């Protein structure tokens, strides 16, 4: 490993966008660990600069796409109380994050005097699910049914809304955490779910067939949200069906389905305009993601890989890396590792062109983290990322 003077840059929009021939439609900032306020504050700073100096008007986070509508309503119209929005608008417990709260507060403030066609938007792009459970499809199916029935009439619906309620039943029968590891505990193999999947498909087909008329009789945002709920309904039902399948590659399939839902949301957001994305590196990298959940490792294509296959150079990935996560025993990296080289730079945070970093290193070994919650940057992947964002301490 060499010890070069690395060509680092301040972490701002100008430096980030010079890494690309043109600003990418989807600019993704990855993080190597969840829950670090330092990394979320870094994300906030970069997005503020992208809004001020470039055309990015949407931030998409790894949180429930349906709950995120509450946040988007708040930041664009002032609807709702901030405390309630933070409590109900984020999944994974991330509404408690001070940095996330500051982001929402700033979004509301920056939108107060902006014209309606230039508002800065918020989006969740994760499915309505956690790693240990998936939501009831009621949250997507019933609002979608109501929207279509209101505009097209009850006689055009594949079933009455009351039948939807009966087939869904109590929401808690969908969310049993034991179903993640025990297919027999999942509702996904029931006849109710089979019927709901057909109904959801019919609703999606009706939405697509009537899209021109719906665009003329309702707002673009209403149609956009109906399409979001349609994708979520189909994705959730597909995910529950996979949970009930006792196949050997079951966990791999669940991870792939989740990331496919994420990718669909990002592509829909990108169709609206440039979007800045923040999530774990494993969801954003162009190469296959790998995980082990109590058994042999398995791999699947993450959302970033899927989106990049659609957008090509219109997808950009800035991979996040850190020096230390002292609260979890991740101490100063060994100097012969990639993070060790970056940690030697006497700057708290910076950006570096991944190609320059690859050229400056001579095959450093991969860092091994003592904590499962931090995923070190793989030196072998440097040629698949556009830039590396480094923070000395997370």
C-alpha positions as CSV (number, residue, x, y, z in Angstrom):
1,X,0.0,0.0,0.0
2,X,1.3,3.4,-0.9
3,X,1.0,6.6,1.2
4,X,0.1,9.3,-1.3
5,X,-1.1,12.8,-0.8
6,X,-4.7,12.0,-1.6
7,X,-6.6,14.5,-3.7
8,X,-9.5,15.1,-1.3
9,X,-12.2,17.7,-1.7
10,X,-14.6,19.4,0.7
11,X,-18.0,17.6,0.8
12,X,-20.2,20.0,-1.1
13,X,-22.4,19.9,-4.2
14,X,-19.8,21.4,-6.5
15,X,-17.2,18.8,-5.7
16,X,-19.7,15.9,-5.8
17,X,-21.1,16.9,-9.2
18,X,-17.6,17.3,-10.8
19,X,-17.4,13.5,-10.5
20,X,-19.9,13.1,-13.3
21,X,-20.1,14.2,-16.9
22,X,-23.6,15.6,-16.1
23,X,-25.5,15.7,-12.8
24,X,-27.0,12.2,-12.4
25,X,-30.8,11.9,-12.3
26,X,-30.4,9.8,-9.1
27,X,-27.5,10.8,-6.8
28,X,-27.1,8.2,-4.0
29,X,-25.1,8.8,-0.8
30,X,-24.5,5.5,1.0
31,X,-23.8,5.0,4.7
32,X,-21.8,2.0,6.1
33,X,-23.8,1.9,9.4
34,X,-27.2,3.1,10.5
35,X,-27.9,5.3,13.5
36,X,-25.0,7.7,13.3
37,X,-26.1,11.3,13.8
38,X,-22.8,12.5,12.3
39,X,-23.5,10.8,9.0
40,X,-27.1,12.1,8.9
41,X,-25.9,15.7,9.6
42,X,-23.4,15.2,6.8
43,X,-26.3,14.1,4.5
44,X,-28.3,17.1,5.5
45,X,-25.5,19.5,4.7
46,X,-24.9,18.0,1.2
47,X,-28.6,18.0,0.3
48,X,-29.0,21.7,1.4
49,X,-26.1,22.5,-0.9
50,X,-27.6,20.5,-3.8
51,X,-30.9,22.4,-3.4
52,X,-29.2,25.7,-3.3
53,X,-26.8,25.2,-6.2
54,X,-28.3,22.4,-8.4
55,X,-31.7,21.2,-9.5
56,X,-32.2,18.5,-6.9
57,X,-35.7,19.0,-5.3
58,X,-36.4,15.6,-3.7
59,X,-34.7,13.7,-0.9
60,X,-35.5,10.0,-0.6
61,X,-34.6,8.1,2.5
62,X,-34.6,4.4,3.5
63,X,-37.9,4.6,5.3
64,X,-41.5,3.5,4.7
65,X,-42.8,5.0,1.4
66,X,-46.4,5.2,2.6
67,X,-45.7,6.7,6.0
68,X,-43.4,9.2,4.2
69,X,-46.4,10.8,2.6
70,X,-47.2,12.4,6.0
71,X,-43.7,14.0,6.0
72,X,-44.1,15.2,2.4
73,X,-47.5,16.8,3.2
74,X,-46.0,18.5,6.2
75,X,-42.9,19.9,4.4
76,X,-44.9,21.1,1.3
77,X,-48.1,22.3,2.9
78,X,-47.5,22.6,6.7
79,X,-50.1,19.9,7.4
80,X,-49.7,18.1,10.7
81,X,-47.8,18.7,13.9
82,X,-44.0,18.2,13.7
83,X,-43.9,15.8,16.7
84,X,-46.7,13.7,15.2
85,X,-45.1,13.7,11.8
86,X,-41.8,12.5,13.2
87,X,-43.5,9.8,15.2
88,X,-45.7,8.5,12.4
89,X,-43.9,9.5,9.2
90,X,-40.8,7.4,9.7
91,X,-40.3,3.7,10.0
92,X,-37.4,1.8,11.7
93,X,-37.6,4.2,14.7
94,X,-35.8,6.9,12.8
95,X,-38.3,9.6,13.6
96,X,-36.4,9.9,16.9
97,X,-33.2,11.1,15.2
98,X,-32.4,14.8,15.9
99,X,-30.8,15.0,12.4
100,X,-33.9,13.6,10.7
101,X,-36.0,16.1,12.7
102,X,-33.7,18.9,11.6
103,X,-34.1,17.8,8.0
104,X,-37.9,17.9,8.2
105,X,-37.8,21.3,10.0
106,X,-35.5,22.7,7.3
107,X,-37.6,21.3,4.4
108,X,-40.7,23.1,5.8
109,X,-38.8,26.4,6.2
110,X,-37.2,26.3,2.8
111,X,-40.6,25.6,1.2
112,X,-42.5,28.5,2.9
113,X,-41.7,31.0,0.1
114,X,-41.1,28.7,-2.8
115,X,-43.6,28.5,-5.7
116,X,-45.7,25.4,-6.0
117,X,-43.8,24.1,-9.0
118,X,-40.4,24.4,-7.2
119,X,-41.1,22.8,-3.8
120,X,-38.5,20.6,-2.2
121,X,-40.1,17.2,-1.6
122,X,-39.6,14.3,0.9
123,X,-40.0,10.7,0.0
124,X,-39.5,7.3,1.7
125,X,-38.4,4.7,-0.8
126,X,-38.4,1.6,1.4
127,X,-41.4,-0.7,1.3
128,X,-44.0,-0.7,4.1
129,X,-42.0,-3.4,5.9
130,X,-39.2,-4.1,8.4
131,X,-36.6,-6.8,8.2
132,X,-38.6,-8.8,10.8
133,X,-42.1,-8.2,9.5
134,X,-44.2,-6.7,6.7
135,X,-47.2,-4.5,7.0
136,X,-50.8,-5.4,6.3
137,X,-51.7,-4.4,2.7
138,X,-54.7,-2.5,3.9
139,X,-52.6,0.7,4.0
140,X,-52.2,0.5,0.3
141,X,-55.2,-1.4,-1.1
142,X,-58.0,0.5,0.6
143,X,-56.8,4.1,-0.3
144,X,-56.2,2.9,-3.9
145,X,-59.7,1.4,-4.1
146,X,-61.2,4.6,-2.7
147,X,-59.4,6.8,-5.2
148,X,-60.4,4.7,-8.2
149,X,-64.0,4.3,-7.0
150,X,-64.3,8.1,-6.5
151,X,-63.2,8.9,-10.0
152,X,-64.5,5.9,-12.0
153,X,-67.5,4.7,-10.0
154,X,-68.1,1.6,-7.8
155,X,-69.3,-0.4,-10.8
156,X,-65.8,-0.3,-12.3
157,X,-64.2,-1.8,-9.2
158,X,-63.1,-5.5,-9.2
159,X,-64.8,-5.9,-5.8
160,X,-66.5,-3.9,-3.1
161,X,-64.2,-2.2,-0.6
162,X,-66.0,-4.2,2.2
163,X,-64.7,-7.4,0.6
164,X,-61.2,-6.0,0.7
165,X,-61.6,-5.4,4.4
166,X,-62.9,-8.9,5.0
167,X,-60.0,-10.5,3.1
168,X,-57.3,-8.4,4.8
169,X,-58.9,-9.1,8.3
170,X,-57.1,-8.1,11.4
171,X,-53.8,-6.3,10.6
172,X,-51.9,-8.2,13.3
173,X,-52.2,-11.5,11.5
174,X,-49.8,-10.0,8.8
175,X,-47.1,-8.7,11.1
176,X,-46.0,-11.7,13.1
177,X,-42.2,-11.4,13.5
178,X,-41.9,-15.2,13.7
179,X,-42.9,-15.4,10.1
180,X,-39.4,-14.1,9.0
181,X,-37.9,-17.5,9.9
182,X,-40.9,-19.8,10.0
183,X,-42.9,-19.9,6.7
184,X,-45.7,-21.7,8.5
185,X,-46.3,-18.6,10.6
186,X,-46.9,-16.4,7.5
187,X,-50.3,-15.6,6.2
188,X,-48.8,-15.4,2.7
189,X,-49.9,-18.9,1.6
190,X,-53.6,-18.4,2.5
191,X,-56.5,-18.3,0.0
192,X,-57.2,-14.8,1.2
193,X,-53.8,-13.6,0.0
194,X,-54.3,-15.4,-3.3
195,X,-57.6,-13.5,-3.8
196,X,-56.1,-10.2,-2.7
197,X,-53.2,-10.6,-5.2
198,X,-55.7,-11.0,-8.1
199,X,-57.7,-8.0,-6.9
200,X,-54.6,-5.9,-6.5
201,X,-53.5,-6.8,-10.0
202,X,-57.0,-5.8,-11.3
203,X,-56.8,-2.4,-9.5
204,X,-53.3,-1.8,-11.0
205,X,-54.5,-2.6,-14.5
206,X,-57.5,-0.3,-14.1
207,X,-55.3,2.5,-12.8
208,X,-53.0,2.2,-15.8
209,X,-55.8,1.9,-18.3
210,X,-57.5,5.0,-17.0
211,X,-54.4,7.1,-16.3
212,X,-55.0,9.7,-19.0
213,X,-58.5,10.4,-17.7
214,X,-57.4,10.4,-14.1
215,X,-54.7,12.9,-14.9
216,X,-57.4,15.2,-16.3
217,X,-59.8,14.9,-13.4
218,X,-57.4,14.9,-10.4
219,X,-54.1,16.5,-9.5
220,X,-50.8,15.0,-10.6
221,X,-49.9,14.4,-7.0
222,X,-53.1,12.4,-6.4
223,X,-52.3,10.1,-9.4
224,X,-48.6,9.9,-8.3
225,X,-49.8,8.7,-4.9
226,X,-52.3,6.2,-6.3
227,X,-49.5,4.7,-8.4
228,X,-47.3,4.5,-5.2
229,X,-50.0,2.7,-3.4
230,X,-50.5,0.4,-6.4
231,X,-46.8,-0.6,-6.4
232,X,-46.9,-1.0,-2.6
233,X,-49.9,-3.2,-2.6
234,X,-48.5,-5.6,-5.3
235,X,-45.1,-5.6,-3.7
236,X,-46.4,-6.3,-0.2
237,X,-48.6,-9.1,-1.3
238,X,-45.7,-10.6,-3.3
239,X,-43.5,-10.3,-0.2
240,X,-46.0,-12.0,2.1
241,X,-46.4,-14.8,-0.4
242,X,-42.6,-15.3,-0.5
243,X,-42.5,-15.3,3.3
244,X,-44.8,-18.3,3.3
245,X,-42.6,-20.3,0.9
246,X,-40.3,-22.9,2.5
247,X,-37.7,-22.7,-0.2
248,X,-34.0,-22.9,0.6
249,X,-33.4,-19.5,-1.0
250,X,-36.3,-17.8,0.9
251,X,-34.3,-15.1,2.7
252,X,-32.4,-14.3,-0.5
253,X,-35.8,-13.9,-2.3
254,X,-37.1,-11.6,0.5
255,X,-34.1,-9.3,0.3
256,X,-34.3,-9.2,-3.5
257,X,-38.1,-8.4,-3.4
258,X,-37.5,-5.6,-0.9
259,X,-34.8,-4.0,-3.0
260,X,-36.9,-4.4,-6.1
261,X,-39.6,-2.4,-4.4
262,X,-37.0,0.2,-3.4
263,X,-35.8,0.4,-7.0
264,X,-39.3,0.9,-8.4
265,X,-39.8,3.9,-6.0
266,X,-36.5,5.4,-7.0
267,X,-37.3,5.1,-10.7
268,X,-40.7,6.7,-10.2
269,X,-39.1,9.6,-8.3
270,X,-36.5,10.0,-10.9
271,X,-39.2,10.3,-13.6
272,X,-40.4,13.4,-11.6
273,X,-36.9,15.1,-11.5
274,X,-33.4,14.8,-10.0
275,X,-33.5,13.0,-6.7
276,X,-30.9,12.7,-3.9
277,X,-31.0,9.3,-2.1
278,X,-29.7,8.3,1.3
279,X,-29.6,4.7,2.5
280,X,-27.2,1.9,3.5
281,X,-24.4,1.2,1.0
282,X,-25.7,-2.3,0.6
283,X,-28.9,-1.0,-1.0
284,X,-27.1,1.5,-3.3
285,X,-24.1,-0.3,-4.6
286,X,-23.9,-1.3,-8.3
287,X,-22.5,-4.8,-7.4
288,X,-24.5,-7.6,-5.7
289,X,-25.2,-7.3,-2.0
290,X,-24.3,-10.1,0.4
291,X,-25.6,-11.0,3.8
292,X,-25.6,-13.8,6.3
293,X,-28.6,-14.3,8.6
294,X,-27.6,-17.2,10.8
295,X,-26.6,-19.4,7.8
296,X,-24.4,-19.4,4.7
297,X,-24.0,-16.0,3.0
298,X,-26.3,-15.2,0.2
299,X,-26.4,-12.4,-2.4
300,X,-29.0,-10.5,-4.4
301,X,-29.2,-7.3,-6.5
302,X,-29.8,-4.2,-4.5
303,X,-31.9,-1.2,-5.5
304,X,-28.9,0.7,-6.7
305,X,-27.8,-2.1,-9.0
306,X,-31.4,-2.3,-10.4
307,X,-31.7,1.5,-10.9
308,X,-28.2,1.7,-12.5
309,X,-29.3,-1.0,-15.0
310,X,-32.1,1.3,-16.0
311,X,-30.4,4.7,-15.9
312,X,-26.8,3.9,-16.7
313,X,-24.7,7.0,-16.1
314,X,-27.7,8.8,-14.8
315,X,-27.2,6.9,-11.6
316,X,-24.4,8.0,-9.3
317,X,-23.2,6.4,-6.1
318,X,-21.1,8.1,-3.4
319,X,-20.1,5.3,-1.0
320,X,-19.8,6.2,2.7
321,X,-17.0,5.0,4.9
322,X,-15.9,5.9,8.5
323,X,-12.8,5.7,10.6
324,X,-14.2,4.9,14.0
325,X,-17.6,4.0,15.6
326,X,-16.2,4.0,19.2
327,X,-19.6,3.3,20.8
328,X,-19.5,-0.1,19.2
329,X,-15.8,-1.0,19.5
330,X,-14.8,0.0,16.0
331,X,-11.5,1.8,16.7
332,X,-8.9,3.5,14.6
333,X,-8.4,1.4,11.4
334,X,-5.1,-0.4,10.7
335,X,-3.0,1.9,8.5
336,X,-2.7,-0.7,5.7
337,X,-6.5,-0.8,5.2
338,X,-8.5,1.5,2.9
339,X,-10.1,3.2,5.9
340,X,-6.7,3.5,7.5
341,X,-5.4,5.4,4.5
342,X,-8.4,7.7,4.6
343,X,-8.2,8.1,8.4
344,X,-4.7,9.5,8.0
345,X,-6.1,12.5,6.2
346,X,-6.3,15.3,8.9
347,X,-9.8,16.3,7.9
348,X,-13.0,15.4,9.7
349,X,-14.9,14.7,6.6
350,X,-14.2,14.9,2.9
351,X,-15.0,13.6,-0.6
352,X,-12.6,11.8,-2.9
353,X,-12.9,10.6,-6.5
354,X,-13.0,6.8,-6.3
355,X,-10.8,6.5,-9.4
356,X,-8.2,8.7,-7.7
357,X,-8.4,6.6,-4.6
358,X,-8.1,3.3,-6.6
359,X,-5.1,4.7,-8.5
360,X,-3.4,5.7,-5.2
361,X,-3.7,2.4,-3.5
362,X,-2.0,-0.9,-4.1
363,X,-4.5,-3.5,-3.2
364,X,-5.2,-2.8,0.5
365,X,-6.7,-5.6,2.5
366,X,-10.4,-5.2,3.4
367,X,-11.0,-4.0,6.9
368,X,-12.7,-6.4,9.3
369,X,-15.3,-4.9,11.6
370,X,-15.7,-6.2,15.2
371,X,-19.3,-5.0,15.1
372,X,-21.9,-6.5,12.7
373,X,-23.6,-3.1,12.3
374,X,-20.7,-1.5,10.4
375,X,-19.9,-2.7,6.9
376,X,-16.4,-1.6,5.8
377,X,-15.8,-0.4,2.3
378,X,-14.6,-3.2,0.1
379,X,-11.4,-2.0,-1.8
380,X,-12.4,-4.4,-4.7
381,X,-15.5,-2.3,-5.3
382,X,-13.7,1.1,-5.8
383,X,-14.1,0.8,-9.6
384,X,-17.9,0.5,-9.2
385,X,-18.5,3.7,-7.1
386,X,-18.1,7.2,-8.2
387,X,-16.8,8.8,-5.1
388,X,-16.1,8.0,-1.4
389,X,-17.4,10.2,1.4
390,X,-15.4,9.7,4.6
391,X,-16.0,10.7,8.2
392,X,-13.2,10.2,10.7
393,X,-15.7,9.3,13.5
394,X,-19.3,8.2,13.3
